[in-house]
């Protein structure tokens, strides 16, 4: 039996634009998915326990691409199990064990679909734990590559490497197309996260931006402008200039809102954070619903968010400089 854990993430800058080859800077946070894997004779038995849903267990045999027959909504099955199936296939491939069966338990403190990397963390954790259970040791970069293949498949080719690379490597990272690297020298960032209790439809939101970008030149220019913000933001990050980081986060949120991926609840939390004195605040992830991230070294933003209508939870989440690990 092997347990692995992997962190969630927030985007300082670059979500949506990263899909079109622009750079992005996601940062790992100290909220983790923990995956325990034990080899069994055949098939899969998966138990999921996430803070945003009641735990449930499913059991099925055969190819991991089969869909389990379980009395749960299709969207919940997709969110809870779809990524695991593909991650299992990657682990089997890495270990050259195509018929390996597994008992898998997932416990996560990362809200599903909230824009802070739940699926990436689970995928990275499954691959690391399952390969280790089969006696194969993969380094973090190999885990990241295989986890990207999972998301690329499940998301019909729309995924970037950002989420899975960040979860596997930890810390602050820069992703631009296939070029992925850690940003060295970044040890701490004062993140505060607000969560509206909802989940955005990543596929629909990505498709919406794609349609805008294809129809309007100004929307394509907006996507490129997000990339320009990332480049400026990387310099500010390396210089440790939190004030400039916050200002650029505000710009980034405005551009994402213009692309139609914000919402009333996300905007309300962003403005509550800014009014409380946060250096900057923006949505993180696909948008629609989910989370915002703010920079604030004081307690003021967390307190303000906790009293903001539409904010279900507010919490600090320090930068996690460690990526996937065996527990």
N, C-alpha and C positions, 0 to 999 in steps of 0.2 A: 504494500500500500504506500502510495506517494502523495503528498500534498504540495501543491505549488500555489503561489499567489502572484497577482499582477495588479498594478495600480490603474486607476482611472486617470482621466486627464481633463484639463481645460484648455481652450485656445486663447492665447494672448491675442493672436491675430491670424487671419487667413482662411477660416472655414469658407466653404463653397468655392472660393477662388482656387484653392489647391486642386480641385477636380480638373481645372483647365491648365495645369502646369505652373501656376503661380506658386510662390513659396508660402509656407505657413509655419507658425511657431506654436506648437502645442507643448504643454508642460504637465508632467505626471504629478498627481496629487495623492496625499496619504488617505485615500479611500481605496480598498482593495476587494477584488474577487478572489476567493479561495476555492481551489478545485482539488478534490481528493479522488484519486483513481486507483482502483484495484482490478487486476486482471481476473477475468472469469472465463468459463469454458467457451461461451459463444454469446453473440448478441450484445445488446446494450441495456443497462438499467440506469436511468438517470433520475436523480432527485434534485430539484431546484428549490432554493430558499432565498428569495430576494426580498429586500425591505419593502418593495412596492407591490408584492403579490403574495398570496398564501402559497406555502410550499406544496408541491405535488410530485408524485413519482410516476414514471411511465416505464414500461418494459416492453421490448420488442426484439426480434431476432432478424438475422439476415443482413443485407447490405445497409450500411448506415445512411444511405440516401433514401431509404424507405421512410414514410411518414407514420408516426405512431397513431394507433386508433385510440383516442382518448377524448373524453367528454370535456374538452376545453376549447375555447374559441380559437379559430385558425390563427388570428393575429397573435394570441398568447403563445400558441405552440411555436409559431415562427420566431417570436422573440426569445422564448425560453429554450428552444431545442434546435432550431435550424442551423445556427452557427456551430453548435456542438457536433452535429452530424459531420459537417465538413471538416472540423478540427480533428475528429477521430480519424477520418480518412487520411489526413495529412500525417498524423502520428503513425498510423499503420504503414503508410508509404515510407516514412523515415526509418522505421524499424524493420522494413521488409517482412511485415507480418499481416498480410491482407485479411486474415480470418480472426484476428485477435478480438476477444470480447472484453467488455469493460463494465465495471460498476463505477458510476461517476456521481459525485455529490458536489453541488455548487452552492456556496454561501457568498452573498455579495452585499456590500454596503454601498453599492453604486446604483442609483435609481435607473431602471430600464428606460431607454429611449429619451433620457433627459439631456443628452448632449455632453455627458462627461465620461464617455468611453466604456459603458458597461459591456457591450458585445465584444469589443476588442480585448478587454481584460479577461473575459471568460475564454475567448478563443486562445489567447496567449497562454493562459493557465492550463487549459486542457492539453494543448500540444506539449507543453513542458512536462506536466505530470504524467501523461500517458506514455510518452517516449521514455521517460525515466523509469516508469514501471516495467517497461519492456527491455530495460538495460541499455538504452541508447541515451547518450548525453549530447544535447544540442546546446550550442552557445546562443546568446541572446539574439545575435543577428540572424542566425538560421531560424530561430523561433519566429522572429519578426517577418522574415521572408515567407515562411509557410503560413503564418497568420494572415498576411496580406492576401495570399492566394485564396484563403477561406472567404474573406470579406469581398474580394473581387468576384468570386463565384456567387455568393449569396446576394450581393447587391447588383447583379447583372452588369458587371463591368464598370460601375460608377464609383467604386471605392478608390480612395487614395491610400498611400502608405502611412499617412500621418498618425492615425490612431494606434495602429498595431505596432508601429516602430516606437512610438512614445511609450506605450505600455511595456514593451519588451525591454527597452533600454533605460527608462527612467530619466528624471531630470528634465531640463529644457532642451528641446530638439528643433532642428530646422529640416523641413522636408520640402523639396522642390522636384516634382516628378519622381524619378528613381534615385535622386541624390538625397540621401538621408544621413544626418550626422548629429551627434550631441553638440550642444553649445557649452563649451567648457567654462568653468569659473562662475557658474550660476548656482549658488548653494541654497538660497532662500528667497522667497517672494511672499508677500503678505496677502494671500488670497482669502477672500470672503465669497461664499457662494449662496445665492438665493435660489430656491426651488419652488416652482408653482404647483407641483404635484401632478403635472401632466406629462405627456410624451408627444414629441413631434413625429410626423410621418416623414422619415428621412427621404424615402424614395420620391414622394410627391413634392417635397420641398426642393430637392435637387432638380427634378424635372421642371418645376416652375421656373427656377433660375435659368435652366438651359433654354427654355422657350423664350423668356425675356431676352436673353443674350443673342438668340438667333433672329429675333424680330426687330430689335432696336440697337442701333450702334451705341447709343448712350449707355445701355445696359452692359454691353461688352466693355465699354470704357470704364464703367463702375467696377467690374470684376478686375480689370487691370489696375485700377486705383487701389483696390484692396491689396494687390501684390506690392504696390509702391509703399503702402503703409507698413507691410511686413518688413521690407528692406530697411526702412527708417527705424522700425521698432527693434530689429535685431541689433542695430548699432547702439540704441539707447539701452538695451538689455545688457550688452557687453560692457557698457560704460557705467552701469548701475544707476542710471538716471530714472528713478521711479516716477518723477513728475512728468517727464516726456512720455514714458510708457503709458501712463494714465491718459494723457491727452490723445495719444494715438489710438488707444482702445476706444475712446469716445468717438473719434472719427470713424473707426472701423464699424462700430455699432450703427452709426448713421447710414453708412453705405449698405450694410446688411438690411437695415430697415427699408431703404429705398428699393432693394431687390425683392422685397415682399416676404422676408422670412422671419420678421419679428412678429410680436403680438401685443395685445393690450397688457397682458400680465407681465410679459418680459419688459416692455417699456416702462411699466409702473415700477418694477423693481430696479431697473437701471436708474430712473430718476430719483427714487428714494435713496439709493446708494450715493448718487452725486450730491443730493441735498444734504446728506449726512456728513459730507466732507471726503468721500472717497476720491482718490487721485484719478480714477477712471473706472468705467463700468461698461459692460457690453454683454450681449447674449453669447453663449458658447455652444458650439455644435450646430446642428442643422437648423435649429430654431423652431418656430411654430408654437411650441410650449417647451417647458423644461427648466433650464437653469440660466442664470446670469453669473458672471464672475466680476468681482470688483477688487481693486487694490486699496487696502487701508491697513495701516499699522496699528490703528486704535480699535476700540470696541464699538465705535459709533455706528459703522455701517451694519454690522451684525445686529445691533440693537434696532436700528431703523428698519431693516428688512423684516425682523421678527414681528413688527407691528404694521407691516404694509399689507393692505387687503390684496388677496391673491397669492401671497407668499406663504406656502405651507411649511417651509423649513428654511432656516438660515444657519450656516455653520462655517467655521474656519476649516480650511483644508490646506495644510502646509505643502510646499513643494516636496515631492518624494524623489530623492536623488537615486534611489535604487529601483531597478525595473523588476522583471520576473525573477522569482527565486523559489528554491525548494525550501519548504518550511521545516 
